[in-house]
């Protein structure tokens, strides 16, 4: 394990047989990985484990032996296959015992619903070295165990419960326990250019971004992102970001928190549109979904407002009243897996139809199609 001056190293254990057979997607790991990174705690790795006490116990022994912080999600429910508590107890050689305070909290919680099932008493079990973490959204308390130089945190598997417990109960304890150096990040976002082409353009910026700076390149549905990070003075990120912007030119659509939906609505607003609608074919309404999700409670001053959309199934359609209607159609992929995307804007604000290509399949293909449309609108009105 690292020394306090090096900072802590973390591991994630995602527990639940449903994760191993594809019944549930592990969104918890992605959330916690990002949260740990922001705190300045590097993540050594993530493991998916079945609901097996022996396997879980062995995983805890291994992880605690090499990492300063082990975070586990799942397996804290009341049923026979919720055995995360049992696994950690076995790993530490401690005995699970009923906790009177936890039992009282559980009974109080269930009082409004009738008699508490006996199985829920499993959630009132503790080992001597565990401190319970409150769960405001569910019946399963978490655990904080600080023993033998390593901290283990048990969190529920339900994403809403996990996030609330992490934010309110677990994460606030970490700065007092570890010497943390938060990571500062800047992101340069591009669209319409691939990773390899960007690598050629930025050349040594990825391998030598500057003293104390790390650089990475990531392909996303909304384009390719360059990410620069440091544990030192965030001002050192200004130079690599400025150089990336200069090298990539028109391929860049924004930095940091910028998103294509907001930028397209802002561009339409500057062009004179106050209301924007969509008419889509072959996209399953993905553009409509992205614009709806990105619509802020208080839109940026001067930005057009998204008022809704329709799917074109070949018959007559009536789009909402709007100054501009983004018309989008997605066509079947060719032999190379590239799909044709046609984009135009009609109404008081009009733009001629353009055709671009996107790669991908399934939901990725649909999302890339929607982002390609927004990027074309942004570029045309820039």
C-alpha positions as a Markdown table, in Angstrom:
| # | Residue | x | y | z |
|---|---|---|---|---|
| 1 | Unk | 0.0 | 0.0 | 0.0 |
| 2 | Unk | 1.0 | 3.6 | -0.5 |
| 3 | Unk | 2.5 | 5.9 | 2.1 |
| 4 | Unk | 0.5 | 8.9 | 3.2 |
| 5 | Unk | 2.7 | 11.2 | 1.0 |
| 6 | Unk | 1.9 | 9.1 | -2.0 |
| 7 | Unk | -1.8 | 9.2 | -1.4 |
| 8 | Unk | -4.2 | 6.2 | -1.2 |
| 9 | Unk | -5.0 | 3.6 | -3.8 |
| 10 | Unk | -8.5 | 2.2 | -4.1 |
| 11 | Unk | -10.2 | -0.9 | -5.5 |
| 12 | Unk | -13.9 | -1.5 | -6.3 |
| 13 | Unk | -15.7 | -4.8 | -5.7 |
| 14 | Unk | -19.1 | -5.0 | -7.5 |
| 15 | Unk | -21.0 | -7.9 | -5.9 |
| 16 | Unk | -24.0 | -9.7 | -7.4 |
| 17 | Unk | -24.4 | -12.7 | -9.7 |
| 18 | Unk | -26.8 | -10.6 | -11.9 |
| 19 | Unk | -23.8 | -8.5 | -13.0 |
| 20 | Unk | -21.9 | -11.6 | -14.2 |
| 21 | Unk | -24.7 | -12.8 | -16.4 |
| 22 | Unk | -25.6 | -9.5 | -18.0 |
| 23 | Unk | -28.9 | -9.0 | -16.3 |
| 24 | Unk | -27.7 | -5.7 | -14.7 |
| 25 | Unk | -25.3 | -3.1 | -16.0 |
| 26 | Unk | -22.8 | -1.9 | -13.4 |
| 27 | Unk | -23.3 | 1.8 | -13.4 |
| 28 | Unk | -22.2 | 2.0 | -9.8 |
| 29 | Unk | -18.6 | 1.3 | -10.8 |
| 30 | Unk | -18.5 | 4.1 | -13.4 |
| 31 | Unk | -20.0 | 6.5 | -10.8 |
| 32 | Unk | -17.5 | 5.6 | -8.1 |
| 33 | Unk | -14.6 | 5.6 | -10.4 |
| 34 | Unk | -15.3 | 9.2 | -11.4 |
| 35 | Unk | -16.0 | 10.2 | -7.7 |
| 36 | Unk | -12.7 | 8.7 | -6.5 |
| 37 | Unk | -10.8 | 10.4 | -9.3 |
| 38 | Unk | -12.2 | 13.8 | -8.3 |
| 39 | Unk | -11.0 | 13.1 | -4.7 |
| 40 | Unk | -7.5 | 12.3 | -5.9 |
| 41 | Unk | -7.7 | 8.6 | -5.1 |
| 42 | Unk | -6.4 | 6.5 | -8.0 |
| 43 | Unk | -8.4 | 3.3 | -8.8 |
| 44 | Unk | -6.3 | 0.1 | -9.0 |
| 45 | Unk | -9.1 | -1.9 | -10.6 |
| 46 | Unk | -12.7 | -3.2 | -10.4 |
| 47 | Unk | -13.9 | -6.8 | -10.0 |
| 48 | Unk | -17.3 | -8.3 | -10.4 |
| 49 | Unk | -18.1 | -11.1 | -7.9 |
| 50 | Unk | -20.9 | -13.7 | -7.6 |
| 51 | Unk | -23.1 | -14.0 | -4.5 |
| 52 | Unk | -20.7 | -16.5 | -3.0 |
| 53 | Unk | -19.4 | -16.0 | 0.6 |
| 54 | Unk | -16.1 | -17.8 | 0.0 |
| 55 | Unk | -15.3 | -15.9 | -3.3 |
| 56 | Unk | -16.3 | -12.6 | -1.6 |
| 57 | Unk | -14.1 | -13.3 | 1.5 |
| 58 | Unk | -11.1 | -14.2 | -0.7 |
| 59 | Unk | -11.6 | -11.0 | -2.7 |
| 60 | Unk | -11.7 | -8.8 | 0.4 |
| 61 | Unk | -8.5 | -10.4 | 1.7 |
| 62 | Unk | -6.7 | -9.8 | -1.5 |
| 63 | Unk | -7.9 | -6.3 | -2.0 |
| 64 | Unk | -7.4 | -5.2 | 1.6 |
| 65 | Unk | -3.8 | -6.6 | 1.4 |
| 66 | Unk | -2.8 | -4.3 | -1.4 |
| 67 | Unk | -5.1 | -1.2 | -1.4 |
| 68 | Unk | -5.7 | 1.5 | 1.1 |
| 69 | Unk | -9.4 | 1.8 | 0.3 |
| 70 | Unk | -11.8 | -1.0 | -0.8 |
| 71 | Unk | -15.3 | 0.0 | -1.8 |
| 72 | Unk | -17.9 | -2.7 | -2.3 |
| 73 | Unk | -21.4 | -2.4 | -3.7 |
| 74 | Unk | -24.3 | -4.8 | -3.6 |
| 75 | Unk | -25.2 | -7.8 | -1.4 |
| 76 | Unk | -26.5 | -5.9 | 1.6 |
| 77 | Unk | -30.2 | -6.9 | 1.1 |
| 78 | Unk | -32.3 | -9.1 | 3.4 |
| 79 | Unk | -32.3 | -12.3 | 1.3 |
| 80 | Unk | -30.3 | -15.5 | 1.5 |
| 81 | Unk | -28.0 | -14.5 | -1.4 |
| 82 | Unk | -27.1 | -11.1 | 0.1 |
| 83 | Unk | -23.8 | -12.3 | 1.6 |
| 84 | Unk | -21.4 | -9.3 | 1.4 |
| 85 | Unk | -21.5 | -8.8 | 5.2 |
| 86 | Unk | -20.8 | -12.5 | 5.7 |
| 87 | Unk | -17.9 | -12.3 | 3.2 |
| 88 | Unk | -16.2 | -9.4 | 4.9 |
| 89 | Unk | -16.7 | -10.9 | 8.4 |
| 90 | Unk | -15.0 | -14.1 | 7.2 |
| 91 | Unk | -12.2 | -12.1 | 5.6 |
| 92 | Unk | -11.5 | -10.3 | 8.9 |
| 93 | Unk | -12.1 | -13.3 | 11.2 |
| 94 | Unk | -14.9 | -11.5 | 13.0 |
| 95 | Unk | -18.3 | -12.6 | 14.1 |
| 96 | Unk | -21.6 | -11.1 | 12.9 |
| 97 | Unk | -23.8 | -10.0 | 15.8 |
| 98 | Unk | -27.2 | -8.4 | 16.0 |
| 99 | Unk | -27.0 | -4.6 | 16.7 |
| 100 | Unk | -29.9 | -3.3 | 18.8 |
| 101 | Unk | -29.7 | 0.2 | 17.5 |
| 102 | Unk | -29.9 | -0.9 | 13.9 |
| 103 | Unk | -32.8 | -3.3 | 14.6 |
| 104 | Unk | -34.7 | -0.4 | 16.3 |
| 105 | Unk | -34.1 | 1.7 | 13.2 |
| 106 | Unk | -35.3 | -1.0 | 10.9 |
| 107 | Unk | -38.5 | -1.7 | 12.9 |
| 108 | Unk | -39.2 | 2.1 | 13.0 |
| 109 | Unk | -38.8 | 2.3 | 9.2 |
| 110 | Unk | -41.2 | -0.6 | 8.6 |
| 111 | Unk | -43.7 | 0.6 | 11.2 |
| 112 | Unk | -45.6 | 2.6 | 8.5 |
| 113 | Unk | -45.9 | -0.5 | 6.3 |
| 114 | Unk | -46.9 | -3.1 | 8.7 |
| 115 | Unk | -45.0 | -6.0 | 10.3 |
| 116 | Unk | -41.3 | -6.2 | 9.3 |
| 117 | Unk | -40.3 | -9.4 | 7.6 |
| 118 | Unk | -38.0 | -11.5 | 9.8 |
| 119 | Unk | -35.4 | -11.7 | 6.9 |
| 120 | Unk | -34.7 | -7.9 | 7.3 |
| 121 | Unk | -33.1 | -8.6 | 10.6 |
| 122 | Unk | -30.0 | -9.7 | 8.6 |
| 123 | Unk | -29.5 | -6.0 | 7.8 |
| 124 | Unk | -29.1 | -5.3 | 11.5 |
| 125 | Unk | -26.0 | -7.4 | 11.8 |
| 126 | Unk | -22.6 | -5.9 | 12.5 |
| 127 | Unk | -19.0 | -7.0 | 13.2 |
| 128 | Unk | -17.1 | -5.4 | 16.1 |
| 129 | Unk | -14.9 | -3.3 | 13.8 |
| 130 | Unk | -17.8 | -2.0 | 11.6 |
| 131 | Unk | -19.5 | 1.4 | 11.9 |
| 132 | Unk | -22.9 | 1.5 | 10.3 |
| 133 | Unk | -23.5 | 4.1 | 7.5 |
| 134 | Unk | -27.1 | 5.5 | 7.4 |
| 135 | Unk | -29.3 | 4.8 | 4.3 |
| 136 | Unk | -31.9 | 7.5 | 4.0 |
| 137 | Unk | -33.5 | 5.8 | 0.9 |
| 138 | Unk | -33.6 | 2.1 | 1.8 |
| 139 | Unk | -33.4 | -0.5 | 4.6 |
| 140 | Unk | -29.8 | -1.6 | 4.1 |
| 141 | Unk | -27.2 | 0.3 | 6.2 |
| 142 | Unk | -23.7 | 0.4 | 4.8 |
| 143 | Unk | -20.5 | -0.3 | 6.7 |
| 144 | Unk | -17.3 | 1.6 | 7.4 |
| 145 | Unk | -14.5 | -0.7 | 8.5 |
| 146 | Unk | -11.0 | 0.8 | 9.3 |
| 147 | Unk | -8.7 | -2.0 | 10.4 |
| 148 | Unk | -5.1 | -3.1 | 9.7 |
| 149 | Unk | -4.3 | 0.0 | 7.8 |
| 150 | Unk | -7.0 | -0.4 | 5.2 |
| 151 | Unk | -10.5 | 1.1 | 5.0 |
| 152 | Unk | -13.4 | -1.0 | 3.6 |
| 153 | Unk | -16.7 | 0.7 | 2.7 |
| 154 | Unk | -19.8 | -1.4 | 2.0 |
| 155 | Unk | -22.5 | 0.3 | 0.0 |
| 156 | Unk | -25.9 | -0.8 | -1.3 |
| 157 | Unk | -26.3 | -2.0 | -4.9 |
| 158 | Unk | -29.3 | 0.1 | -5.7 |
| 159 | Unk | -27.8 | 3.1 | -7.6 |
| 160 | Unk | -29.9 | 5.8 | -5.9 |
| 161 | Unk | -29.2 | 4.4 | -2.4 |
| 162 | Unk | -25.5 | 3.9 | -3.2 |
| 163 | Unk | -25.0 | 7.5 | -4.5 |
| 164 | Unk | -26.8 | 9.0 | -1.5 |
| 165 | Unk | -24.8 | 7.0 | 1.0 |
| 166 | Unk | -21.5 | 7.7 | -0.8 |
| 167 | Unk | -22.1 | 11.4 | -1.0 |
| 168 | Unk | -23.6 | 11.9 | 2.5 |
| 169 | Unk | -21.8 | 9.3 | 4.6 |
| 170 | Unk | -18.8 | 7.7 | 3.1 |
| 171 | Unk | -17.0 | 10.4 | 0.9 |
| 172 | Unk | -16.9 | 13.1 | 3.7 |
| 173 | Unk | -14.9 | 10.7 | 5.9 |
| 174 | Unk | -12.1 | 10.2 | 3.4 |
| 175 | Unk | -10.3 | 13.6 | 3.6 |
| 176 | Unk | -9.9 | 13.1 | 7.4 |
| 177 | Unk | -8.6 | 9.6 | 7.0 |
| 178 | Unk | -6.2 | 10.0 | 4.0 |
| 179 | Unk | -3.9 | 12.7 | 2.8 |
| 180 | Unk | -5.8 | 13.6 | -0.4 |
| 181 | Unk | -4.5 | 15.7 | -3.3 |
| 182 | Unk | -7.6 | 16.4 | -5.5 |
| 183 | Unk | -7.2 | 16.0 | -9.3 |
| 184 | Unk | -7.9 | 19.0 | -11.4 |
| 185 | Unk | -9.0 | 18.3 | -15.0 |
| 186 | Unk | -9.6 | 20.2 | -18.3 |
| 187 | Unk | -11.2 | 18.7 | -21.3 |
| 188 | Unk | -11.1 | 19.7 | -25.0 |
| 189 | Unk | -14.0 | 18.2 | -27.0 |
| 190 | Unk | -14.1 | 17.5 | -30.7 |
| 191 | Unk | -16.5 | 16.0 | -33.2 |
| 192 | Unk | -16.2 | 14.6 | -36.7 |
| 193 | Unk | -12.6 | 13.4 | -36.3 |
| 194 | Unk | -11.3 | 10.1 | -35.1 |
| 195 | Unk | -8.8 | 9.2 | -32.3 |
| 196 | Unk | -6.0 | 8.3 | -34.7 |
| 197 | Unk | -6.4 | 11.5 | -36.7 |
| 198 | Unk | -6.3 | 13.6 | -33.5 |
| 199 | Unk | -3.2 | 11.8 | -32.3 |
| 200 | Unk | -1.5 | 12.8 | -35.5 |
| 201 | Unk | -2.5 | 16.4 | -35.1 |
| 202 | Unk | -1.6 | 16.9 | -31.5 |
| 203 | Unk | 1.6 | 14.8 | -31.9 |
| 204 | Unk | 3.7 | 15.0 | -28.7 |
| 205 | Unk | 1.0 | 16.8 | -26.7 |
| 206 | Unk | -0.3 | 13.5 | -25.5 |
| 207 | Unk | 3.1 | 12.0 | -24.5 |
| 208 | Unk | 4.6 | 15.2 | -23.2 |
| 209 | Unk | 1.8 | 17.6 | -22.1 |
| 210 | Unk | 3.9 | 19.4 | -19.5 |
| 211 | Unk | 5.5 | 18.9 | -16.1 |
| 212 | Unk | 3.0 | 17.4 | -13.6 |
| 213 | Unk | 0.3 | 17.0 | -16.3 |
| 214 | Unk | -1.2 | 13.8 | -17.5 |
| 215 | Unk | -3.0 | 13.5 | -20.9 |
| 216 | Unk | -5.5 | 11.0 | -22.3 |
| 217 | Unk | -7.7 | 10.7 | -25.4 |
| 218 | Unk | -11.1 | 9.1 | -25.2 |
| 219 | Unk | -13.8 | 8.3 | -27.8 |
| 220 | Unk | -17.3 | 9.1 | -26.7 |
| 221 | Unk | -20.7 | 9.2 | -28.5 |
| 222 | Unk | -20.4 | 13.0 | -28.5 |
| 223 | Unk | -17.0 | 13.0 | -30.1 |
| 224 | Unk | -13.4 | 12.5 | -29.1 |
| 225 | Unk | -12.2 | 14.2 | -25.9 |
| 226 | Unk | -8.7 | 15.2 | -24.9 |
| 227 | Unk | -8.4 | 15.2 | -21.1 |
| 228 | Unk | -5.6 | 16.9 | -19.2 |
| 229 | Unk | -5.2 | 16.5 | -15.4 |
| 230 | Unk | -2.8 | 17.4 | -12.6 |
| 231 | Unk | -2.6 | 17.1 | -8.8 |
| 232 | Unk | -0.7 | 20.4 | -8.6 |
| 233 | Unk | -1.6 | 24.0 | -9.5 |
| 234 | Unk | -4.6 | 23.9 | -12.0 |
| 235 | Unk | -3.0 | 26.8 | -13.9 |
| 236 | Unk | -0.5 | 24.4 | -15.4 |
| 237 | Unk | -3.4 | 23.0 | -17.5 |
| 238 | Unk | -3.9 | 26.3 | -19.4 |
| 239 | Unk | -0.9 | 25.7 | -21.7 |
| 240 | Unk | -1.8 | 22.2 | -23.0 |
| 241 | Unk | -5.4 | 23.2 | -23.4 |
| 242 | Unk | -4.5 | 26.3 | -25.4 |
| 243 | Unk | -2.1 | 24.3 | -27.6 |
| 244 | Unk | -4.8 | 21.6 | -28.2 |
| 245 | Unk | -7.3 | 24.3 | -29.2 |
| 246 | Unk | -4.8 | 25.8 | -31.7 |
| 247 | Unk | -3.8 | 22.4 | -33.2 |
| 248 | Unk | -7.3 | 21.1 | -33.6 |
| 249 | Unk | -9.0 | 24.2 | -34.8 |
| 250 | Unk | -12.5 | 23.8 | -36.2 |
| 251 | Unk | -12.7 | 20.2 | -35.0 |
| 252 | Unk | -13.2 | 21.5 | -31.4 |
| 253 | Unk | -16.7 | 22.3 | -30.3 |
| 254 | Unk | -16.1 | 23.1 | -26.7 |
| 255 | Unk | -14.2 | 22.5 | -23.5 |
| 256 | Unk | -15.0 | 21.1 | -20.0 |
| 257 | Unk | -18.8 | 21.3 | -19.4 |
| 258 | Unk | -19.8 | 22.4 | -22.9 |
| 259 | Unk | -22.2 | 20.0 | -24.7 |
| 260 | Unk | -23.4 | 19.9 | -28.3 |
| 261 | Unk | -27.1 | 20.2 | -27.5 |
| 262 | Unk | -26.7 | 23.5 | -25.5 |
| 263 | Unk | -24.3 | 24.8 | -28.2 |
| 264 | Unk | -26.7 | 24.1 | -31.0 |
| 265 | Unk | -29.6 | 25.7 | -29.2 |
| 266 | Unk | -27.4 | 28.7 | -28.4 |
| 267 | Unk | -26.4 | 29.0 | -32.1 |
| 268 | Unk | -30.0 | 28.8 | -33.2 |
| 269 | Unk | -30.9 | 31.5 | -30.7 |
| 270 | Unk | -28.2 | 33.8 | -32.0 |
| 271 | Unk | -29.6 | 33.2 | -35.5 |
| 272 | Unk | -33.0 | 34.5 | -34.4 |
| 273 | Unk | -34.9 | 31.3 | -33.4 |
| 274 | Unk | -36.7 | 31.2 | -30.1 |
| 275 | Unk | -38.3 | 27.8 | -30.4 |
| 276 | Unk | -36.8 | 24.6 | -31.9 |
| 277 | Unk | -38.5 | 21.3 | -32.8 |
| 278 | Unk | -37.3 | 18.1 | -34.3 |
| 279 | Unk | -38.5 | 15.7 | -37.0 |
| 280 | Unk | -36.7 | 12.4 | -37.0 |
| 281 | Unk | -36.6 | 9.2 | -39.1 |
| 282 | Unk | -34.8 | 6.0 | -38.1 |
| 283 | Unk | -33.5 | 7.4 | -34.8 |
| 284 | Unk | -36.1 | 6.1 | -32.3 |
| 285 | Unk | -36.4 | 9.8 | -31.2 |
| 286 | Unk | -32.8 | 10.0 | -29.9 |
| 287 | Unk | -32.3 | 13.6 | -30.9 |
| 288 | Unk | -35.5 | 14.5 | -29.1 |
| 289 | Unk | -34.4 | 12.6 | -26.0 |
| 290 | Unk | -30.9 | 14.3 | -25.9 |
| 291 | Unk | -32.4 | 17.8 | -26.4 |
| 292 | Unk | -35.0 | 17.1 | -23.7 |
| 293 | Unk | -32.4 | 15.9 | -21.2 |
| 294 | Unk | -30.1 | 18.8 | -21.8 |
| 295 | Unk | -32.8 | 21.5 | -21.5 |
| 296 | Unk | -31.9 | 23.5 | -18.4 |
| 297 | Unk | -34.5 | 24.9 | -16.0 |
| 298 | Unk | -33.3 | 28.3 | -16.9 |
| 299 | Unk | -31.9 | 28.3 | -20.5 |
| 300 | Unk | -28.9 | 30.3 | -21.4 |
| 301 | Unk | -29.8 | 33.9 | -22.2 |
| 302 | Unk | -30.6 | 34.2 | -25.9 |
| 303 | Unk | -30.6 | 30.4 | -26.5 |
| 304 | Unk | -33.5 | 28.8 | -28.4 |
| 305 | Unk | -35.9 | 26.6 | -26.4 |
| 306 | Unk | -36.6 | 23.0 | -27.4 |
| 307 | Unk | -40.4 | 22.6 | -27.6 |
| 308 | Unk | -40.7 | 18.9 | -28.7 |
| 309 | Unk | -40.5 | 16.7 | -31.7 |
| 310 | Unk | -42.1 | 14.0 | -33.9 |
| 311 | Unk | -41.1 | 10.7 | -35.4 |
| 312 | Unk | -41.5 | 10.4 | -39.2 |
| 313 | Unk | -42.9 | 7.0 | -39.9 |
| 314 | Unk | -43.8 | 7.7 | -43.5 |
| 315 | Unk | -47.2 | 9.3 | -43.0 |
| 316 | Unk | -48.3 | 12.8 | -42.4 |
| 317 | Unk | -46.8 | 14.5 | -39.3 |
| 318 | Unk | -47.4 | 17.8 | -37.5 |
| 319 | Unk | -44.4 | 19.2 | -35.7 |
| 320 | Unk | -44.8 | 21.6 | -32.8 |
| 321 | Unk | -44.9 | 25.3 | -33.8 |
| 322 | Unk | -41.3 | 26.5 | -33.9 |
| 323 | Unk | -39.0 | 28.9 | -35.7 |
| 324 | Unk | -36.7 | 26.1 | -36.7 |
| 325 | Unk | -37.2 | 22.4 | -37.2 |
| 326 | Unk | -34.2 | 20.1 | -37.2 |
| 327 | Unk | -34.9 | 17.4 | -39.7 |
| 328 | Unk | -32.8 | 14.2 | -39.2 |
| 329 | Unk | -32.8 | 10.9 | -40.9 |
| 330 | Unk | -30.6 | 7.8 | -40.3 |
| 331 | Unk | -30.1 | 5.3 | -43.1 |
| 332 | Unk | -28.8 | 1.7 | -43.0 |
| 333 | Unk | -25.1 | 1.1 | -42.7 |
| 334 | Unk | -23.0 | 0.2 | -45.8 |
| 335 | Unk | -20.7 | -2.7 | -46.1 |
| 336 | Unk | -18.1 | -0.9 | -44.0 |
| 337 | Unk | -20.5 | -0.3 | -41.1 |
| 338 | Unk | -20.9 | 3.4 | -41.8 |
| 339 | Unk | -24.4 | 4.9 | -41.7 |
| 340 | Unk | -25.6 | 7.9 | -43.7 |
| 341 | Unk | -27.1 | 10.7 | -41.6 |
| 342 | Unk | -29.0 | 13.5 | -43.3 |
| 343 | Unk | -29.6 | 16.8 | -41.5 |
| 344 | Unk | -31.4 | 20.0 | -42.5 |
| 345 | Unk | -33.2 | 22.8 | -40.7 |
| 346 | Unk | -36.5 | 24.2 | -42.0 |
| 347 | Unk | -38.7 | 27.1 | -40.9 |
| 348 | Unk | -37.8 | 30.8 | -40.3 |
| 349 | Unk | -34.3 | 29.6 | -39.8 |
| 350 | Unk | -33.3 | 27.2 | -42.6 |
| 351 | Unk | -30.2 | 25.3 | -43.5 |
| 352 | Unk | -29.7 | 23.1 | -46.6 |
| 353 | Unk | -29.5 | 19.4 | -46.2 |
| 354 | Unk | -26.0 | 17.9 | -45.6 |
| 355 | Unk | -25.0 | 14.3 | -45.4 |
| 356 | Unk | -22.4 | 12.8 | -43.0 |
| 357 | Unk | -21.4 | 9.4 | -41.9 |
| 358 | Unk | -21.3 | 7.8 | -38.5 |
| 359 | Unk | -20.0 | 4.5 | -37.2 |
| 360 | Unk | -21.4 | 2.2 | -34.6 |
| 361 | Unk | -24.4 | 0.0 | -33.9 |
| 362 | Unk | -27.4 | -0.2 | -31.6 |
| 363 | Unk | -27.8 | 2.7 | -29.1 |
| 364 | Unk | -24.3 | 4.0 | -29.8 |
| 365 | Unk | -25.3 | 4.5 | -33.5 |
| 366 | Unk | -28.4 | 6.3 | -32.6 |
| 367 | Unk | -26.6 | 8.6 | -30.1 |
| 368 | Unk | -23.8 | 9.4 | -32.6 |
| 369 | Unk | -26.5 | 10.2 | -35.2 |
| 370 | Unk | -28.1 | 12.7 | -32.9 |
| 371 | Unk | -24.9 | 14.3 | -31.9 |
| 372 | Unk | -23.8 | 14.5 | -35.6 |
| 373 | Unk | -27.0 | 16.5 | -36.3 |
| 374 | Unk | -26.3 | 18.9 | -33.4 |
| 375 | Unk | -22.7 | 19.3 | -34.6 |
| 376 | Unk | -23.8 | 20.2 | -38.1 |
| 377 | Unk | -26.3 | 22.8 | -36.9 |
| 378 | Unk | -23.6 | 24.3 | -34.6 |
| 379 | Unk | -21.0 | 24.4 | -37.5 |
| 380 | Unk | -23.4 | 25.9 | -40.0 |
| 381 | Unk | -24.4 | 28.7 | -37.6 |
| 382 | Unk | -21.0 | 29.3 | -36.0 |
